[in-house]
Amino acid sequence: IKMAGDSRFPDVDTDRSEKNEETEIVVNVGGVRQVFYGDNLNQYPETRLAELINCLSGGYDSIFSLCDDYDPGKREFYFDRDPDAFKCIIDVYYFGEIHMKKGICPICFKNEMEFWKVDLKFLDDCCKTHLSEKKEELEEIARRVQLILDDLGVDASESRWKRCQKYIWKFLEKPESSYPARVIAVLSFLFILTSSIVMCVGTIPDLQVADAKGNRMEHPTLDSIETACIGWFTMEYVLRLISSPNKLHFALSFMNIVDVLAILPFYVSLTLTHLGAKLMELSNVQQAVQALRIMRIARIFKLARHSSGLQTLTYALKRSFKELGLLLMYLAVGIFVFSALGYTMEQSHPETLFKSIPQSFWWAIITMTTVGYGDIYPKTTLGKLNAAISFLCGVIAIALPIHPIINNFVRYYNKQRVLETAAKHELELMELNSAEGKATSSKSELDDLARGSEEGPFYSSRLKVSHSDTFIHLLSEEKHYRTRLRSCK
């Protein structure tokens, strides 16, 4: 510590009267020297830099509880921390808020703020968004690692039924777990494809047959194939439900609801066919069965279970609700304006096709989307000019939000690949630690990983071999002053 106007610097300052607003402290963070004044630091007395002002009166124990090293000759406090992050953190003493520089890991920056005892409330909202996104990524990595460890681990205390449930669940839900599981996944995919093809082929009139009353119905062979497919889907769903570790979550999952919608129409129509005739008229039964058979198209969505591309598309669209809302808003405004103009301009023509503005909505929709069926079209010169402007505006309105939606898809796809690679990397590091005797069991590693994702720092010292967790010689010549580095660099 340097005192303004004082050329003498005792080893340990015990005179409290010297601690005033003119006090200066010199801090060396990663080789970068900074000078701070007491009046600035005392604005936030609970921070580490403010505590340095009073630490000299407590002796070396107090000094080294706050810093990594202290040079009595140069009167400098040394910290082995990230200097780039430190330059951002000291903004709180001058501006009352903190912004992260581009390229700094949000989790590491949060650790730096905790080290310097600066509250997260001073972090600007834009930077908090990056921090929350990073936390979500770490939680996803922890979840994936946990799933892999659960698959690898075998608990001897579990009953035979529990082990059988886990085996069936892994066999049906995780094709990458074994070769037979991959065969079952391919077989399930073929059943879905066959069922969808049979549904489409069964509507061809030449392949239909007439029943005793002359009504057209599907060919018995196609009906038998569909019954076999439904039997497979039913067996698959029941086995997955029985082996599910959380049956309520399983039943409410979107993809499992799709599975039920793909199976249920078959059994309902079968029930109505055999029992419905006794309760209602035959024509009503046939109409109900026909409506239920249309619901069979839901089984095509079962392909998403076996396609990572379809899953990525679904999640990307969920994250693009704002852009899709803008697209619908642009089209809605254009449809209303151009349909009203088209109706007004076409009223002078005796054979106008624009009977009302609500009827003109259909013309505006197919024109702005460049479909142009031609069932409704303008006949006046002004109406044709309005149509030309409408489809030009429609092209622009559709094109504007498309780029952000594509970016969301690419970003999410790349993010999933990064998370998958990160999860595998964590497992490799855990195996390396286990080989070196630094990890006790897979369960303890999992607990450290989950705890790290909740508390903030992800790089647990038990999972990360590269973590700076070694004792080193400090800059002082006195070798007994050693400290433990906690830097995330």
C-alpha positions as CSV (number, residue, x, y, z in Angstrom):
1,I,0.0,0.0,0.0
2,K,1.2,3.5,-0.8
3,M,0.2,6.4,1.3
4,A,-0.2,9.7,-0.6
5,G,2.7,12.1,0.3
6,D,4.5,9.5,2.4
7,S,7.8,8.1,1.4
8,R,8.1,5.5,4.2
9,F,6.4,2.1,3.8
10,P,6.4,-0.2,6.9
11,D,6.1,-3.9,6.3
12,V,2.8,-4.0,8.0
13,D,0.7,-0.9,8.5
14,T,-1.0,-0.8,12.0
15,D,-1.9,2.9,12.0
16,R,-5.6,3.1,11.3
17,S,-5.5,6.9,11.1
18,E,-3.7,6.5,7.8
19,K,-6.7,4.8,6.2
20,N,-8.6,7.7,4.7
21,E,-10.1,8.7,1.4
22,E,-6.6,9.5,0.0
23,T,-5.4,5.9,0.5
24,E,-4.1,4.2,-2.6
25,I,-3.7,0.5,-3.1
26,V,-1.6,-1.1,-5.9
27,V,-3.0,-4.3,-7.3
28,N,-1.2,-6.6,-9.8
29,V,-3.6,-9.0,-11.5
30,G,-2.0,-11.4,-14.0
31,G,0.9,-8.9,-14.6
32,V,-1.4,-5.9,-15.1
33,R,-0.9,-3.2,-12.4
34,Q,-3.9,-1.1,-11.3
35,V,-4.0,1.8,-8.7
36,F,-7.2,2.3,-6.8
37,Y,-8.2,5.1,-4.4
38,G,-10.0,4.4,-1.1
39,D,-12.9,6.7,-1.8
40,N,-13.9,4.7,-4.9
41,L,-13.5,1.3,-3.2
42,N,-15.3,2.2,-0.1
43,Q,-18.5,2.6,-2.1
44,Y,-18.7,-1.2,-2.0
45,P,-17.1,-2.2,1.3
46,E,-18.0,-5.9,1.0
47,T,-15.8,-6.4,-2.1
48,R,-12.4,-7.9,-1.9
49,L,-10.6,-4.8,-3.1
50,A,-12.2,-2.7,-0.4
51,E,-11.1,-5.3,2.2
52,L,-7.5,-4.8,1.1
53,I,-7.6,-1.3,2.7
54,N,-8.0,-2.8,6.2
55,C,-6.1,-6.1,5.8
56,L,-2.6,-4.8,6.7
57,S,-3.6,-4.3,10.3
58,G,-4.3,-8.0,10.6
59,G,-0.8,-9.1,9.6
60,Y,0.2,-11.6,7.0
61,D,-2.6,-14.0,7.8
62,S,-5.1,-11.4,7.0
63,I,-3.2,-10.4,3.8
64,F,-2.9,-13.8,2.4
65,S,-6.5,-14.6,3.1
66,L,-7.4,-12.0,0.4
67,C,-4.6,-12.2,-2.2
68,D,-2.2,-14.8,-3.7
69,D,1.0,-12.9,-2.8
70,Y,2.2,-9.6,-1.3
71,D,5.4,-7.8,-2.0
72,P,6.5,-5.7,1.0
73,G,9.1,-3.9,-1.1
74,K,6.9,-2.8,-3.9
75,R,3.8,-2.6,-1.8
76,E,1.8,-4.6,-4.3
77,F,-0.9,-7.2,-3.9
78,Y,-0.6,-10.0,-6.4
79,F,-3.5,-12.0,-7.8
80,D,-3.2,-14.9,-10.2
81,R,-6.6,-14.1,-11.9
82,D,-7.8,-13.2,-15.4
83,P,-6.7,-9.6,-16.1
84,D,-9.3,-9.2,-18.9
85,A,-12.1,-10.2,-16.6
86,F,-10.7,-7.9,-13.9
87,K,-10.8,-4.9,-16.2
88,C,-14.5,-5.5,-16.7
89,I,-15.2,-6.0,-13.0
90,I,-13.6,-2.8,-11.8
91,D,-16.1,-0.9,-13.9
92,V,-18.5,-1.3,-10.9
93,Y,-16.4,1.2,-8.9
94,Y,-16.7,3.9,-11.6
95,F,-20.0,3.2,-13.4
96,G,-22.0,1.1,-11.0
97,E,-22.5,-1.7,-13.6
98,I,-20.5,-4.4,-15.3
99,H,-20.4,-5.6,-18.9
100,M,-18.6,-8.7,-20.1
101,K,-16.2,-8.4,-22.9
102,K,-16.8,-10.5,-26.0
103,G,-15.0,-13.8,-25.9
104,I,-15.0,-14.2,-22.1
105,C,-16.7,-17.4,-20.8
106,P,-19.8,-16.3,-18.8
107,I,-19.3,-19.1,-16.2
108,C,-15.7,-18.1,-15.7
109,F,-16.7,-14.5,-15.5
110,K,-19.2,-15.3,-12.8
111,N,-16.5,-17.1,-10.9
112,E,-14.3,-14.0,-11.1
113,M,-17.1,-11.9,-9.8
114,E,-17.6,-14.3,-6.9
115,F,-13.8,-14.2,-6.2
116,W,-13.8,-10.3,-6.1
117,K,-17.0,-10.5,-4.0
118,V,-19.0,-8.4,-6.4
119,D,-22.7,-9.1,-6.5
120,L,-24.3,-10.4,-9.7
121,K,-26.9,-7.7,-9.5
122,F,-24.3,-5.3,-11.0
123,L,-24.0,-7.4,-14.1
124,D,-26.0,-5.8,-16.9
125,D,-29.1,-7.6,-18.2
126,C,-27.7,-8.3,-21.6
127,C,-24.8,-10.2,-20.0
128,K,-27.1,-12.0,-17.6
129,T,-28.8,-13.5,-20.7
130,H,-25.5,-15.0,-21.9
131,L,-24.9,-16.3,-18.4
132,S,-28.3,-18.0,-18.2
133,E,-27.8,-19.6,-21.7
134,K,-24.5,-21.0,-20.6
135,K,-26.0,-22.4,-17.5
136,E,-28.6,-24.1,-19.6
137,E,-25.9,-25.6,-21.7
138,L,-24.0,-26.9,-18.7
139,E,-27.2,-28.4,-17.2
140,E,-27.8,-30.2,-20.6
141,I,-24.3,-31.5,-20.6
142,A,-24.7,-32.7,-17.0
143,R,-28.0,-34.4,-17.9
144,R,-26.4,-36.2,-20.9
145,V,-23.5,-37.4,-18.8
146,Q,-25.9,-38.6,-16.1
147,L,-27.9,-40.6,-18.7
148,I,-24.7,-42.2,-20.0
149,L,-23.5,-43.0,-16.4
150,D,-26.9,-44.5,-15.6
151,D,-26.6,-46.8,-18.6
152,L,-23.1,-47.8,-17.7
153,G,-23.7,-48.2,-14.0
154,V,-25.2,-51.4,-12.4
155,D,-26.6,-51.2,-8.9
156,A,-26.3,-54.6,-7.2
157,S,-28.9,-53.6,-4.6
158,E,-31.6,-53.2,-7.3
159,S,-34.1,-56.0,-7.7
160,R,-34.2,-58.2,-10.7
161,W,-37.4,-56.5,-12.0
162,K,-35.7,-53.1,-11.7
163,R,-32.7,-54.3,-13.7
164,C,-35.1,-55.8,-16.3
165,Q,-37.0,-52.5,-16.6
166,K,-33.7,-50.6,-17.1
167,Y,-32.6,-53.1,-19.8
168,I,-35.9,-52.9,-21.7
169,W,-35.9,-49.0,-21.5
170,K,-32.4,-48.9,-22.8
171,F,-33.2,-51.5,-25.5
172,L,-36.2,-49.5,-26.8
173,E,-35.2,-45.9,-26.2
174,K,-31.4,-45.8,-26.9
175,P,-30.5,-47.4,-30.2
176,E,-26.9,-46.5,-29.8
177,S,-26.6,-48.7,-26.7
178,S,-26.2,-52.0,-28.5
179,Y,-26.5,-53.7,-31.9
180,P,-29.8,-55.4,-31.2
181,A,-31.2,-52.0,-30.1
182,R,-30.2,-50.5,-33.4
183,V,-32.0,-53.4,-35.2
184,I,-35.1,-52.7,-33.2
185,A,-35.0,-49.0,-34.1
186,V,-34.6,-49.8,-37.8
187,L,-37.5,-52.3,-37.6
188,S,-39.7,-49.7,-35.9
189,F,-38.8,-47.2,-38.6
190,L,-39.8,-49.7,-41.3
191,F,-43.1,-50.4,-39.5
192,I,-43.9,-46.7,-39.4
193,L,-43.0,-46.3,-43.1
194,T,-45.0,-49.4,-44.1
195,S,-48.1,-48.2,-42.1
196,S,-48.0,-44.8,-43.8
197,I,-47.7,-46.3,-47.3
198,V,-50.5,-48.7,-46.6
199,M,-52.7,-45.9,-45.4
200,C,-52.1,-44.0,-48.7
201,V,-52.3,-47.0,-51.0
202,G,-55.6,-48.1,-49.4
203,T,-57.4,-45.0,-50.8
204,I,-56.7,-46.0,-54.4
205,P,-60.1,-47.0,-55.9
206,D,-58.7,-49.8,-58.0
207,L,-57.3,-51.5,-54.9
208,Q,-60.5,-51.3,-52.9
209,V,-63.1,-54.0,-52.7
210,A,-66.9,-53.8,-52.2
211,D,-68.6,-55.3,-49.2
212,A,-71.9,-57.2,-49.1
213,K,-73.9,-53.9,-49.3
214,G,-71.8,-52.4,-52.1
215,N,-69.7,-50.0,-50.0
216,R,-66.1,-49.5,-50.9
217,M,-63.6,-50.6,-48.3
218,E,-59.9,-51.3,-48.1
219,H,-58.4,-54.5,-49.4
220,P,-58.2,-57.3,-46.8
221,T,-54.5,-57.7,-47.4
222,L,-53.8,-54.1,-46.7
223,D,-56.1,-54.2,-43.7
224,S,-54.1,-57.2,-42.3
225,I,-50.8,-55.3,-42.8
226,E,-52.1,-52.3,-41.0
227,T,-53.3,-54.5,-38.2
228,A,-49.8,-56.0,-37.8
229,C,-48.3,-52.5,-37.8
230,I,-50.7,-51.4,-35.1
231,G,-49.9,-54.5,-33.1
232,W,-46.2,-53.6,-33.2
233,F,-46.9,-50.0,-32.2
234,T,-49.1,-51.2,-29.3
235,M,-46.5,-53.6,-28.0
236,E,-43.7,-51.1,-28.3
237,Y,-45.7,-48.4,-26.4
238,V,-46.8,-50.8,-23.6
239,L,-43.2,-52.0,-23.1
240,R,-41.9,-48.5,-23.0
241,L,-44.6,-47.4,-20.6
242,I,-43.9,-50.4,-18.3
243,S,-40.1,-49.8,-18.3
244,S,-40.3,-46.0,-18.0
245,P,-38.6,-44.7,-14.8
246,N,-41.1,-41.8,-14.7
247,K,-44.5,-42.9,-16.0
248,L,-46.3,-39.5,-15.6
249,H,-43.6,-37.7,-17.5
250,F,-43.7,-40.5,-20.1
251,A,-47.4,-40.2,-20.6
252,L,-47.3,-36.4,-20.9
253,S,-44.4,-36.3,-23.4
254,F,-45.3,-34.9,-26.8
255,M,-43.9,-37.8,-28.8
256,N,-45.7,-40.3,-26.6
257,I,-48.9,-38.4,-27.1
258,V,-48.3,-38.7,-30.8
259,D,-47.9,-42.5,-30.4
260,V,-51.2,-42.8,-28.6
261,L,-52.9,-40.7,-31.3
262,A,-51.5,-43.1,-33.9
263,I,-52.7,-46.2,-32.1
264,L,-56.0,-45.1,-30.6
265,P,-58.1,-44.6,-33.8
266,F,-57.6,-48.2,-34.8
267,Y,-59.1,-49.6,-31.6
268,V,-61.9,-47.0,-31.4
269,S,-62.9,-47.7,-35.0
270,L,-62.7,-51.4,-34.3
271,T,-65.0,-50.9,-31.3
272,L,-67.5,-48.8,-33.2
273,T,-67.6,-51.2,-36.1
274,H,-68.5,-54.2,-33.9
275,L,-70.5,-52.5,-31.2
276,G,-71.5,-49.1,-32.6
277,A,-74.2,-50.5,-34.9
278,K,-76.2,-51.6,-31.8
279,L,-76.1,-48.1,-30.3
280,M,-76.5,-45.8,-33.3
281,E,-77.4,-45.8,-37.0
282,L,-75.0,-47.6,-39.4
283,S,-74.4,-44.4,-41.4
284,N,-73.3,-42.5,-38.3
285,V,-71.0,-45.4,-37.4
286,Q,-69.4,-45.3,-40.8
287,Q,-68.9,-41.5,-40.6
288,A,-67.3,-41.8,-37.2
289,V,-65.0,-44.6,-38.4
290,Q,-64.0,-42.6,-41.5
291,A,-63.1,-39.6,-39.3
292,L,-61.0,-41.7,-37.0
293,R,-59.2,-43.3,-39.9
294,I,-58.1,-39.9,-41.0
295,M,-56.4,-39.5,-37.7
296,R,-54.0,-42.2,-38.8
297,I,-51.9,-39.5,-40.4
298,A,-50.5,-38.8,-36.9
299,R,-48.3,-41.9,-37.1
300,I,-46.1,-40.1,-39.7
301,F,-44.9,-37.9,-36.8
302,K,-43.5,-41.0,-35.2
303,L,-40.6,-40.7,-37.6
304,A,-39.4,-37.8,-35.5
305,R,-38.5,-40.3,-32.8
306,H,-35.9,-41.8,-35.1
307,S,-34.8,-38.7,-36.9
308,S,-32.5,-36.1,-35.2
309,G,-33.1,-33.8,-38.1
310,L,-36.8,-33.6,-37.5
311,Q,-36.2,-33.1,-33.8
312,T,-33.9,-30.3,-34.5
313,L,-36.4,-28.7,-36.8
314,T,-39.1,-28.9,-34.1
315,Y,-37.0,-27.3,-31.5
316,A,-35.8,-24.6,-33.9
317,L,-39.4,-23.7,-34.8
318,K,-40.2,-23.5,-31.1
319,R,-37.4,-21.0,-30.6
320,S,-38.6,-19.0,-33.6
321,F,-42.1,-18.2,-32.4
322,K,-41.2,-14.5,-32.5
323,E,-40.1,-14.6,-36.1
324,L,-43.1,-16.7,-37.1
325,G,-45.3,-14.3,-35.3
326,L,-43.8,-11.4,-37.3
327,L,-44.3,-13.4,-40.5
328,L,-48.0,-13.9,-39.7
329,M,-48.4,-10.3,-38.7
330,Y,-46.9,-9.0,-42.0
331,L,-49.2,-11.3,-44.0
332,A,-52.3,-10.5,-42.0
333,V,-51.8,-6.7,-42.6
334,G,-51.1,-7.2,-46.3
335,I,-54.1,-9.5,-46.7
336,F,-56.5,-7.0,-45.1
337,V,-55.2,-4.0,-47.0
338,F,-55.0,-5.6,-50.5
339,S,-58.3,-7.5,-50.2
340,A,-60.0,-4.3,-49.3
341,L,-58.4,-2.4,-52.2
342,G,-59.1,-5.3,-54.6
343,Y,-62.8,-5.3,-53.6
344,T,-63.1,-1.6,-54.0
345,M,-61.3,-1.4,-57.4
346,E,-63.3,-4.3,-58.9
347,Q,-66.8,-3.0,-58.1
348,S,-66.8,-1.0,-61.3
349,H,-66.6,-4.2,-63.4
350,P,-70.0,-5.8,-64.1
351,E,-68.6,-9.4,-63.9
352,T,-66.5,-8.9,-60.8
353,L,-65.5,-12.0,-58.9
354,F,-64.9,-9.9,-55.7
355,K,-68.3,-10.2,-54.0
356,S,-67.2,-9.1,-50.5
357,I,-64.1,-8.2,-48.5
358,P,-64.1,-11.4,-46.5
359,Q,-64.3,-13.4,-49.8
360,S,-61.4,-11.3,-51.1
361,F,-59.3,-12.6,-48.2
362,W,-58.8,-15.9,-50.1
363,W,-57.6,-14.0,-53.2
364,A,-55.2,-12.0,-51.1
365,I,-53.8,-15.1,-49.4
366,I,-53.1,-17.1,-52.6
367,T,-51.7,-13.9,-54.3
368,M,-49.3,-12.8,-51.5
369,T,-48.0,-16.4,-51.1
370,T,-47.5,-16.6,-54.9
371,V,-49.8,-19.6,-55.2
372,G,-52.3,-18.1,-57.6
373,Y,-55.0,-20.7,-58.2
374,G,-56.8,-18.4,-60.7
375,D,-60.3,-19.1,-59.3
376,I,-60.5,-15.4,-58.3
377,Y,-58.7,-12.8,-60.3
378,P,-59.0,-9.0,-61.1
379,K,-60.5,-7.8,-64.4
380,T,-59.9,-4.0,-64.1
381,T,-56.6,-2.3,-64.8
382,L,-56.4,-0.9,-61.2
383,G,-57.2,-4.3,-59.8
384,K,-54.4,-5.9,-61.8
385,L,-52.0,-3.2,-60.6
386,N,-53.1,-3.9,-57.0
387,A,-52.5,-7.6,-57.6
388,A,-49.0,-7.0,-58.9
389,I,-48.1,-4.9,-55.8
390,S,-49.7,-7.4,-53.5
391,F,-47.6,-10.4,-54.6
392,L,-44.4,-8.3,-54.6
393,C,-45.2,-7.2,-51.0
394,G,-46.0,-10.8,-50.2
395,V,-42.6,-12.1,-51.4
396,I,-40.8,-9.4,-49.3
397,A,-43.0,-10.1,-46.2
398,I,-42.2,-13.8,-46.4
399,A,-38.5,-13.4,-47.1
400,L,-37.8,-11.0,-44.2
401,P,-38.2,-13.4,-41.3
402,I,-36.9,-16.5,-43.1
403,H,-33.2,-15.7,-42.4
404,P,-33.6,-15.5,-38.6
405,I,-35.5,-18.8,-38.6
406,I,-32.7,-20.4,-40.6
407,N,-30.1,-19.0,-38.2
408,N,-32.0,-20.4,-35.3
409,F,-32.0,-23.8,-36.9
410,V,-28.3,-23.7,-37.7
411,R,-27.5,-22.4,-34.2
412,Y,-29.5,-25.1,-32.5
413,Y,-28.1,-27.8,-34.7
414,N,-24.5,-26.7,-34.0
415,K,-25.3,-26.3,-30.3
416,Q,-26.5,-29.9,-30.1
417,R,-23.3,-31.2,-31.7
418,V,-21.2,-29.2,-29.3
419,L,-23.1,-30.4,-26.3
420,E,-22.7,-34.0,-27.5
421,T,-19.0,-33.6,-27.9
422,A,-18.7,-31.9,-24.5
423,A,-20.5,-34.7,-22.8
424,K,-18.2,-37.3,-24.4
425,H,-15.2,-35.1,-23.4
426,E,-16.4,-35.1,-19.8
427,L,-16.7,-38.8,-19.8
428,E,-13.1,-39.2,-21.2
429,L,-11.8,-36.9,-18.4
430,M,-13.7,-38.9,-15.8
431,E,-12.1,-42.1,-17.1
432,L,-8.7,-40.4,-17.1
433,N,-9.2,-39.3,-13.5
434,S,-10.3,-42.7,-12.5
435,A,-7.2,-44.3,-14.1
436,E,-5.0,-41.9,-12.1
437,G,-6.8,-42.6,-8.8
438,K,-8.3,-39.1,-8.5
439,A,-11.9,-40.2,-8.8
440,T,-13.6,-42.7,-6.4
441,S,-16.6,-43.8,-8.4
442,S,-18.9,-42.8,-11.3
443,K,-21.6,-41.8,-8.8
444,S,-19.4,-39.3,-7.0
445,E,-18.3,-37.9,-10.4
446,L,-21.9,-37.4,-11.3
447,D,-22.7,-35.6,-8.1
448,D,-19.8,-33.2,-8.6
449,L,-21.0,-32.5,-12.2
450,A,-24.6,-31.8,-11.2
451,R,-23.5,-29.7,-8.2
452,G,-21.2,-27.7,-10.5
453,S,-24.0,-27.0,-13.0
454,E,-26.3,-25.7,-10.2
455,E,-23.8,-23.6,-8.3
456,G,-22.2,-22.0,-11.3
457,P,-18.6,-23.4,-11.8
458,F,-18.7,-26.3,-14.2
459,Y,-15.1,-27.3,-14.1
460,S,-15.1,-29.4,-11.0
461,S,-11.7,-30.2,-9.6
462,R,-12.6,-33.9,-9.6
463,L,-13.7,-33.9,-13.2
464,K,-11.2,-31.6,-14.8
465,V,-7.6,-32.6,-14.7
466,S,-6.6,-29.4,-16.4
467,H,-8.1,-27.3,-13.5
468,S,-5.5,-25.1,-11.8
469,D,-5.5,-27.0,-8.5
470,T,-1.8,-27.2,-7.8
471,F,0.5,-25.4,-5.3
472,I,3.1,-23.2,-6.9
473,H,5.9,-20.9,-5.7
474,L,4.7,-17.3,-5.4
475,L,6.6,-14.2,-6.6
476,S,7.9,-13.6,-3.1
477,E,11.3,-15.1,-2.2
478,E,9.8,-16.4,1.0
479,K,8.8,-19.9,0.0
480,H,6.5,-20.5,2.9
481,Y,3.9,-18.1,1.5
482,R,2.1,-20.4,-0.8
483,T,-1.5,-20.4,-1.8
484,R,-4.0,-22.4,-3.8
485,L,-4.9,-21.1,-7.2
486,R,-8.6,-20.9,-8.0
487,S,-8.4,-19.3,-11.4
488,C,-10.6,-20.6,-14.2
489,K,-8.2,-19.7,-16.9
